[in-house]
C-alpha cells in the first residue's frame, strides 16, 4: 500500500444537510479521488460541514452518503457512528495522546477499528515511514516539534485506511518553517484520495485542491475548478481570498455598468446579455494610481478615494472605494497618499475580465 493507493476503496462523499441551530444548509459533493477545498469567512459554517460528515454532529434534515452507503438520514433515522464511517478527521491541532509514543498513537486507530496488535503496529510503522517519522517512533508528543507532531497526526489518520479524509486547517497551528513541509506531505498523501479540506490559506487551495467551494452565511455561494475560482471568482469572499478586485454591476454593450452609472470596459469571456447581472475581476497589480488623469488615457480612468494603505509583501496595497492597487512604497511617497486622498485609477480594458454574476452581493 502507498499513500496514493489506500487499501479502503475510494468512494464519493455527498453531504446534503440542514443544521438549524447554526443556520447551515449545504449540498456538497466530493467526487471519488478528488480534493475539494472549502473556503469562507469565520462563522460561515465550514467546520459544521466537517462535523456532520464525520458524524460528530447530527443534522436536522438531509443525508450524508459515502458511495452507495447512507451514513446519516434524518428522515429515515439512519445514523452511523463516527468510528464506523471509514472517514478520518485531521484537526487543526495534532491532538496526540500524551502518554503514548508516536508509534502507539498511530497504531491506536487500527486497534480501535479491530486490528490485532501486530497488524496495527505494522501499519503504524508503515505510515510513520511514509511521513518521514520513523526515527521518532518511540518519542512522546512532548518530545516532538509542532511540525513533527502534525506529521504523526497525518500518519494516524491514514493508518485507519479511510475512504475519505477530512482536513480542518491543518497548518494553522504550525510556524512558517514547518508549514511548507507539512503542506507538501498533504499534497502527496491526498493525491487521488477523496478529501475535503477547510482552509484560509490561498496556497493550500492552489496546491491541494482540484475544486473549490466557497461558503457564506451557511450556504455554498460558489463552486468550481480551483484555477477558475482563484482567477475568475464570482463571490466577494472568493475574490478577497484570491487577492483580486471584484466589481459588480450589469452588462452594457459587452462591458460593465457599475452601480454609480460609470462604465468599466473589459473583456467578456462569454456573451453578456445587456441588463443582466455581471461582474468584473481585476488584479491589483494591473491598477495604476495617479493624482490626475494620465496622458494617453487608458480605456478605464476612474476617480476614487483612498480608504486605506497597508503593507503587501514588498509593495503597498492602496485600497479605495472602487478598486485596490499594488504600488511601490516610493510611489506612495511621491503621490503623498493618505486616507481620504482623491486619486485617479487607470487600468487597461484587457486587464478587466468580465463574466456573468449573481444578482445579489455575498460577502
VONUMAR-889413 format. One record per residue (C-alpha): x, y, z; residue number from 1; residue in one letter. Coordinates in steps of 0.05 Angstrom, whole numbers. Last residue first. Layout:
<recs>
> X; Y; Z; NUM; A;
...
</recs>
This chain:
<recs>
> -392; 779; 28; 363; X;
> -447; 759; -20; 362; X;
> -476; 811; -68; 361; X;
> -541; 793; -101; 360; X;
> -559; 783; -175; 359; X;
> -506; 730; -184; 358; X;
> -454; 743; -237; 357; X;
> -440; 734; -311; 356; X;
> -367; 747; -331; 355; X;
> -320; 804; -345; 354; X;
> -244; 804; -341; 353; X;
> -211; 873; -336; 352; X;
> -137; 871; -354; 351; X;
> -151; 878; -429; 350; X;
> -190; 941; -414; 349; X;
> -127; 972; -387; 348; X;
> -130; 1001; -317; 347; X;
> -124; 1071; -290; 346; X;
> -145; 1096; -222; 345; X;
> -149; 1171; -210; 344; X;
> -138; 1194; -138; 343; X;
> -170; 1235; -83; 342; X;
> -135; 1224; -17; 341; X;
> -181; 1207; 41; 340; X;
> -132; 1160; 76; 339; X;
> -63; 1181; 55; 338; X;
> -23; 1185; -9; 337; X;
> 33; 1235; -20; 336; X;
> 39; 1214; -93; 335; X;
> 115; 1211; -88; 334; X;
> 111; 1175; -21; 333; X;
> 63; 1122; -46; 332; X;
> 106; 1114; -108; 331; X;
> 168; 1104; -65; 330; X;
> 130; 1050; -26; 329; X;
> 115; 1011; -91; 328; X;
> 45; 1001; -118; 327; X;
> -10; 948; -110; 326; X;
> -79; 974; -126; 325; X;
> -148; 963; -95; 324; X;
> -211; 983; -132; 323; X;
> -273; 1026; -120; 322; X;
> -276; 1059; -52; 321; X;
> -200; 1055; -50; 320; X;
> -149; 1007; -21; 319; X;
> -76; 1021; -37; 318; X;
> -37; 957; -24; 317; X;
> 36; 975; -12; 316; X;
> 91; 933; -42; 315; X;
> 148; 888; -18; 314; X;
> 98; 840; 12; 313; X;
> 32; 876; 19; 312; X;
> 36; 931; 71; 311; X;
> -28; 971; 82; 310; X;
> -59; 1036; 58; 309; X;
> -133; 1050; 70; 308; X;
> -194; 1086; 43; 307; X;
> -164; 1123; -16; 306; X;
> -218; 1158; -56; 305; X;
> -234; 1144; -130; 304; X;
> -239; 1176; -198; 303; X;
> -236; 1126; -256; 302; X;
> -195; 1122; -320; 301; X;
> -211; 1059; -359; 300; X;
> -192; 1055; -433; 299; X;
> -124; 1083; -417; 298; X;
> -112; 1158; -423; 297; X;
> -52; 1176; -466; 296; X;
> -34; 1223; -411; 295; X;
> -57; 1203; -341; 294; X;
> -118; 1234; -308; 293; X;
> -92; 1268; -246; 292; X;
> -65; 1245; -179; 291; X;
> -48; 1177; -206; 290; X;
> -54; 1103; -184; 289; X;
> -47; 1046; -234; 288; X;
> -86; 981; -229; 287; X;
> -60; 917; -261; 286; X;
> -23; 894; -197; 285; X;
> -89; 898; -160; 284; X;
> -116; 843; -206; 283; X;
> -184; 859; -237; 282; X;
> -247; 817; -239; 281; X;
> -310; 847; -267; 280; X;
> -380; 824; -250; 279; X;
> -446; 818; -287; 278; X;
> -520; 818; -271; 277; X;
> -561; 822; -336; 276; X;
> -580; 889; -366; 275; X;
> -549; 874; -434; 274; X;
> -537; 800; -443; 273; X;
> -465; 780; -434; 272; X;
> -430; 733; -483; 271; X;
> -375; 693; -452; 270; X;
> -302; 711; -436; 269; X;
> -321; 784; -433; 268; X;
> -262; 833; -440; 267; X;
> -265; 899; -404; 266; X;
> -290; 970; -402; 265; X;
> -318; 995; -337; 264; X;
> -376; 1043; -348; 263; X;
> -398; 1093; -295; 262; X;
> -470; 1092; -273; 261; X;
> -458; 1092; -198; 260; X;
> -479; 1019; -193; 259; X;
> -426; 1000; -246; 258; X;
> -443; 987; -319; 257; X;
> -397; 932; -341; 256; X;
> -377; 920; -414; 255; X;
> -405; 880; -473; 254; X;
> -453; 935; -492; 253; X;
> -478; 941; -421; 252; X;
> -476; 883; -372; 251; X;
> -498; 899; -302; 250; X;
> -459; 915; -239; 249; X;
> -410; 883; -192; 248; X;
> -335; 897; -182; 247; X;
> -289; 843; -157; 246; X;
> -217; 862; -142; 245; X;
> -169; 804; -132; 244; X;
> -128; 775; -74; 243; X;
> -153; 704; -85; 242; X;
> -187; 702; -16; 241; X;
> -215; 771; -28; 240; X;
> -245; 750; -95; 239; X;
> -273; 685; -66; 238; X;
> -303; 725; -9; 237; X;
> -338; 771; -57; 236; X;
> -366; 713; -98; 235; X;
> -357; 704; -174; 234; X;
> -283; 689; -174; 233; X;
> -244; 689; -240; 232; X;
> -171; 673; -224; 231; X;
> -176; 635; -159; 230; X;
> -244; 606; -175; 229; X;
> -223; 584; -244; 228; X;
> -156; 553; -223; 227; X;
> -191; 515; -166; 226; X;
> -244; 485; -210; 225; X;
> -313; 509; -190; 224; X;
> -362; 525; -135; 223; X;
> -392; 590; -109; 222; X;
> -445; 611; -58; 221; X;
> -447; 549; -13; 220; X;
> -492; 568; 44; 219; X;
> -483; 575; 119; 218; X;
> -473; 651; 119; 217; X;
> -420; 647; 64; 216; X;
> -386; 585; 37; 215; X;
> -339; 579; -23; 214; X;
> -328; 511; -56; 213; X;
> -261; 498; -91; 212; X;
> -240; 442; -138; 211; X;
> -178; 401; -151; 210; X;
> -149; 424; -85; 209; X;
> -80; 415; -54; 208; X;
> -32; 466; -84; 207; X;
> -78; 525; -100; 206; X;
> -124; 514; -41; 205; X;
> -67; 508; 9; 204; X;
> -33; 568; -23; 203; X;
> -96; 610; -14; 202; X;
> -94; 597; 61; 201; X;
> -159; 600; 100; 200; X;
> -170; 525; 96; 199; X;
> -222; 470; 103; 198; X;
> -201; 409; 64; 197; X;
> -247; 353; 39; 196; X;
> -210; 292; 11; 195; X;
> -226; 232; -32; 194; X;
> -155; 207; -47; 193; X;
> -123; 212; -116; 192; X;
> -67; 256; -86; 191; X;
> -83; 267; -13; 190; X;
> -19; 236; 12; 189; X;
> 28; 276; -33; 188; X;
> -5; 344; -25; 187; X;
> -11; 332; 50; 186; X;
> 64; 319; 54; 185; X;
> 80; 382; 14; 184; X;
> 36; 422; 61; 183; X;
> 72; 391; 121; 182; X;
> 139; 412; 93; 181; X;
> 114; 483; 77; 180; X;
> 83; 492; 147; 179; X;
> 144; 476; 189; 178; X;
> 185; 539; 177; 177; X;
> 125; 586; 180; 176; X;
> 103; 560; 248; 175; X;
> 47; 510; 253; 174; X;
> -21; 519; 287; 173; X;
> -57; 539; 223; 172; X;
> -26; 484; 181; 171; X;
> -80; 430; 185; 170; X;
> -139; 478; 178; 169; X;
> -191; 422; 183; 168; X;
> -176; 362; 138; 167; X;
> -229; 308; 125; 166; X;
> -202; 245; 92; 165; X;
> -250; 197; 58; 164; X;
> -246; 121; 46; 163; X;
> -204; 116; 109; 162; X;
> -146; 67; 116; 161; X;
> -143; 75; 193; 160; X;
> -69; 86; 185; 159; X;
> -85; 149; 145; 158; X;
> -108; 190; 205; 157; X;
> -51; 166; 249; 156; X;
> 0; 182; 196; 155; X;
> -27; 253; 188; 154; X;
> -26; 261; 264; 153; X;
> 47; 238; 264; 152; X;
> 63; 291; 213; 151; X;
> 27; 342; 256; 150; X;
> 70; 323; 315; 149; X;
> 133; 332; 274; 148; X;
> 112; 401; 251; 147; X;
> 95; 423; 322; 146; X;
> 161; 396; 348; 145; X;
> 163; 329; 382; 144; X;
> 188; 309; 452; 143; X;
> 122; 328; 486; 142; X;
> 87; 281; 437; 141; X;
> 125; 220; 464; 140; X;
> 183; 192; 425; 139; X;
> 189; 119; 406; 138; X;
> 173; 127; 332; 137; X;
> 217; 189; 323; 136; X;
> 266; 158; 273; 135; X;
> 208; 130; 233; 134; X;
> 178; 200; 224; 133; X;
> 185; 213; 149; 132; X;
> 111; 214; 133; 131; X;
> 113; 148; 94; 130; X;
> 158; 116; 147; 129; X;
> 108; 134; 202; 128; X;
> 55; 104; 157; 127; X;
> 90; 37; 151; 126; X;
> 106; 34; 225; 125; X;
> 34; 46; 242; 124; X;
> 11; -9; 195; 123; X;
> 60; -58; 225; 122; X;
> 38; -38; 295; 121; X;
> -36; -46; 279; 120; X;
> -24; -114; 246; 119; X;
> 15; -138; 306; 118; X;
> -35; -112; 357; 117; X;
> -96; -142; 324; 116; X;
> -139; -97; 281; 115; X;
> -209; -82; 307; 114; X;
> -221; -10; 286; 113; X;
> -196; 16; 353; 112; X;
> -131; -22; 341; 111; X;
> -125; 9; 271; 110; X;
> -133; 79; 302; 109; X;
> -88; 68; 362; 108; X;
> -29; 46; 319; 107; X;
> -12; 118; 301; 106; X;
> -10; 139; 374; 105; X;
> 28; 76; 391; 104; X;
> 83; 92; 341; 103; X;
> 87; 165; 364; 102; X;
> 94; 142; 435; 101; X;
> 34; 144; 482; 100; X;
> 23; 183; 546; 99; X;
> 9; 250; 511; 98; X;
> -45; 222; 465; 97; X;
> -37; 263; 402; 96; X;
> -85; 321; 390; 95; X;
> -47; 344; 327; 94; X;
> -82; 411; 328; 93; X;
> -120; 437; 268; 92; X;
> -157; 371; 260; 91; X;
> -147; 312; 214; 90; X;
> -214; 275; 210; 89; X;
> -216; 204; 183; 88; X;
> -278; 174; 149; 87; X;
> -289; 99; 144; 86; X;
> -358; 113; 176; 85; X;
> -356; 62; 232; 84; X;
> -317; 101; 285; 83; X;
> -361; 163; 274; 82; X;
> -428; 128; 289; 81; X;
> -474; 110; 231; 80; X;
> -543; 143; 239; 79; X;
> -605; 125; 199; 78; X;
> -667; 158; 227; 77; X;
> -703; 153; 160; 76; X;
> -718; 227; 157; 75; X;
> -652; 248; 188; 74; X;
> -612; 203; 142; 73; X;
> -539; 195; 161; 72; X;
> -485; 147; 137; 71; X;
> -521; 121; 76; 70; X;
> -477; 75; 35; 69; X;
> -479; 78; -41; 68; X;
> -415; 118; -45; 67; X;
> -409; 152; 23; 66; X;
> -475; 186; 38; 65; X;
> -496; 242; 85; 64; X;
> -570; 258; 85; 63; X;
> -618; 314; 99; 62; X;
> -652; 347; 158; 61; X;
> -637; 366; 229; 60; X;
> -564; 348; 223; 59; X;
> -529; 306; 276; 58; X;
> -459; 329; 295; 57; X;
> -395; 289; 306; 56; X;
> -411; 240; 249; 55; X;
> -350; 259; 208; 54; X;
> -393; 289; 152; 53; X;
> -433; 329; 202; 52; X;
> -371; 355; 237; 51; X;
> -338; 372; 171; 50; X;
> -399; 412; 148; 49; X;
> -402; 447; 215; 48; X;
> -329; 466; 208; 47; X;
> -345; 504; 145; 46; X;
> -405; 540; 172; 45; X;
> -391; 612; 151; 44; X;
> -372; 632; 222; 43; X;
> -302; 653; 202; 42; X;
> -300; 672; 129; 41; X;
> -305; 621; 73; 40; X;
> -268; 565; 37; 39; X;
> -279; 490; 29; 38; X;
> -223; 459; -11; 37; X;
> -244; 397; -51; 36; X;
> -195; 340; -64; 35; X;
> -220; 287; -113; 34; X;
> -208; 212; -112; 33; X;
> -283; 197; -117; 32; X;
> -322; 261; -123; 31; X;
> -334; 308; -65; 30; X;
> -406; 333; -70; 29; X;
> -436; 388; -28; 28; X;
> -508; 408; -15; 27; X;
> -509; 456; 43; 26; X;
> -557; 487; 93; 25; X;
> -526; 518; 155; 24; X;
> -564; 564; 201; 23; X;
> -524; 540; 261; 22; X;
> -583; 517; 304; 21; X;
> -620; 494; 241; 20; X;
> -568; 446; 214; 19; X;
> -590; 427; 144; 18; X;
> -559; 372; 102; 17; X;
> -537; 348; 34; 16; X;
> -467; 320; 44; 15; X;
> -444; 273; -12; 14; X;
> -378; 236; -8; 13; X;
> -351; 196; -67; 12; X;
> -317; 129; -54; 11; X;
> -246; 104; -53; 10; X;
> -238; 31; -35; 9; X;
> -201; 20; 30; 8; X;
> -130; -2; 14; 7; X;
> -106; 68; 1; 6; X;
> -66; 79; -63; 5; X;
> -37; 149; -61; 4; X;
> -1; 138; 5; 3; X;
> 25; 70; -17; 2; X;
> 0; 0; 0; 1; X;
</recs>
